[in-house]
């Protein structure tokens, strides 16, 4: 159980609620959405996250915003060429490198000052599948930054961003309000919402994290089934900002950087985009503290499949199969008897992505480090590294804490993800000895003349 955080900003609690918030008293119209004369002379604007006709029981999403200026008031867009490492169309062979190998990256290098790199310019696409123009697919990005976004905002037309800071606390301003997102917290900023990222200064200008983007669908909570009404990520622990606006919104020239069809564009406007004085609806950004995840596992024998640790999911048309599942492997207690209490050797039809937020995993000299990444392609073999396996088979029955002081991200997608040329050729962090390091020295103990094995057969002199 986690202690309450000392929050800088105020929030509303819940997931998918019909929220309402106003920064000035009476700014929200009463009893209607589009009054002839809105309070305080504001403009009325609706932001739809789903089509008008999506049924309510399929989570129709929209919000009404009451703002100082309508969003249409900006100059024309032109190509934004400062960051060319973002990829959207993964069907173009010029953008990607295809390999079935198990892939691991050492911690991605954060740029150093005085060369200022903010969140927008620090995004690099690692892998993905599909095409946002078809509203089908997903992508995984890394952000590496050392500076705040100054007088600029970003908007993503392609999909929803699930952002996971690994190093550095994010101070995010959105059209719906402000939120801080610390390492071991996540946030979701949906398609079409403008936002700006700054960082708390105690973090010494070195900021790194992951972005999981889904096209054409939204993140939602997984079904609990026989687990019951509670557990995993509980609804009340999700936090949505309250309305806040820039009071001198016309005193600044703002650049709007828009991601559209996987490409970047920019436009200038003579005002801040953060001028929403009041809003109501169920389409709004939110954050979640991973320490509040209520983990569930077997309490008798065998370990459960990692899907039991799903925080958020993005469903596909195929029942039970996710466009993207966002999971964590949190600190927890292991109590199973006569069970190998580490992940099993595995070949999965889903593509797997893993990253370590903090702490350690596996052997002491493991190349799986905080700030890096791992990809296992569809049905690609993987499993515990040799050192971890040799330790695990010697663990006696009894309860003990596992994963203390660490946090692992484990994500799955139905798509066969392909890697970008930046990830394979340019980033300089691809660890080419991954397979050899983890499994090259695994010991084979097969003996057709001996059926029953015990701990004595797994000592150093057993061969």
Secondary structure by P-SEA (a helix, b strand, c coil): cccccccccccccccccbbbbbccccccccccccccccccbbbbbbbbcccccccccccbbbbbbbcccccccccccccccccccccccccccccccccccbbbbcccccccccccccccccccccccccccccccccbbbbbbbccccccbbbbbccccccccccccccccccccbbbbbcccbbbbbcccccbbbbbccccccbbbbbbbbbccbbbbbccccccccccccccccbbbbccccccccccbbbbbbbbcccbbbbbbbccccccccccccccccccccccccbbbbbcccccccccccccbbbbccccccccbbbbbbcbbbbbbcccccccccccccbbbbbbbccccccccccccccccbbbbcccccccccaaaaaaaaaccbbbbbccccbbbbbbbbcccccccccccccccccccccccccccccccccccccccccccccccccc
